[in-house]
């Protein structure tokens, strides 16, 4: 598989035969802020393997209120229901942090999963890791402070974009944390005061990663260890 494919952790795990079969079908794509990747309760036409940037899975209530229930970066794939034999999801997927990735037709992935036992194993390990992350996040929301959870999400985003600077609007940060924008403003001001981050008009600059790690809850390391256990060592920084 080409060099670009190896910038996605999940594709990096595929063996040579599986990689060779996918190569001709992977299309490089730009991932723009708020770009929809698929809509809730509609067929998923493509799956996406992020290289840079982060996608959010959004659950929208009947009154229009929306909450983020999961995120995907260069460790995984957007379109998990396809791996599990489904065509639709109850969530929508949007780009939260812009970047780039690789796109694959969902029907091609379904066919490849039928013939590639190794590929099925890799994808199911990812599905398990993602489920564990969502479960950890649900517990995290009950037991940890907004500030702790904010540090966790900033660390996760930092890992995925492999850059000290990235776009993360108050709207998405509020959905990530399940809080109002006023609470986002308050916690961002605290982190700025401690000189952990710089935050201006939705742009984050990580100034002190060690400080964020000290103030994050244990959920960051628990999720990270599970991904490393199931998917191996993360990608090396570029």
Rosetta blueprint (number, residue, H / E / L):
1 X L
2 X L
3 X H
4 X H
5 X H
6 X H
7 X H
8 X L
9 X H
10 X H
11 X H
12 X H
13 X L
14 X L
15 X L
16 X H
17 X H
18 X H
19 X H
20 X H
21 X H
22 X H
23 X H
24 X L
25 X L
26 X L
27 X E
28 X E
29 X E
30 X E
31 X E
32 X L
33 X L
34 X L
35 X L
36 X E
37 X E
38 X E
39 X L
40 X L
41 X L
42 X L
43 X L
44 X L
45 X L
46 X E
47 X E
48 X E
49 X E
50 X E
51 X E
52 X E
53 X E
54 X E
55 X E
56 X E
57 X E
58 X E
59 X E
60 X E
61 X L
62 X L
63 X L
64 X L
65 X L
66 X E
67 X E
68 X E
69 X E
70 X E
71 X E
72 X E
73 X L
74 X L
75 X L
76 X L
77 X L
78 X E
79 X L
80 X H
81 X H
82 X H
83 X H
84 X L
85 X L
86 X L
87 X L
88 X L
89 X L
90 X L
91 X L
92 X E
93 X E
94 X E
95 X E
96 X E
97 X E
98 X E
99 X E
100 X E
101 X E
102 X E
103 X E
104 X E
105 X E
106 X H
107 X H
108 X H
109 X H
110 X H
111 X H
112 X H
113 X H
114 X H
115 X H
116 X L
117 X H
118 X H
119 X H
120 X H
121 X H
122 X H
123 X H
124 X H
125 X H
126 X H
127 X H
128 X H
129 X H
130 X H
131 X H
132 X H
133 X H
134 X H
135 X H
136 X H
137 X H
138 X H
139 X H
140 X H
141 X H
142 X H
143 X H
144 X L
145 X L
146 X H
147 X H
148 X H
149 X H
150 X H
151 X H
152 X H
153 X H
154 X H
155 X H
156 X H
157 X H
158 X H
159 X H
160 X H
161 X H
162 X L
163 X L
164 X L
165 X E
166 X E
167 X E
168 X L
169 X L
170 X H
171 X H
172 X H
173 X H
174 X H
175 X H
176 X H
177 X H
178 X L
179 X L
180 X L
181 X H
182 X H
183 X H
184 X H
185 X H
186 X H
187 X H
188 X H
189 X H
190 X H
191 X H
192 X H
193 X H
194 X L
195 X L
196 X L
197 X E
198 X E
199 X E
200 X E
201 X L
202 X L
203 X E
204 X E
205 X E
206 X E
207 X L
208 X L
209 X H
210 X H
211 X H
212 X H
213 X H
214 X H
215 X H
216 X L
217 X L
218 X L
219 X H
220 X H
221 X H
222 X H
223 X H
224 X H
225 X H
226 X H
227 X H
228 X H
229 X H
230 X H
231 X H
232 X L
233 X L
234 X L
235 X L
236 X L
237 X L
238 X L
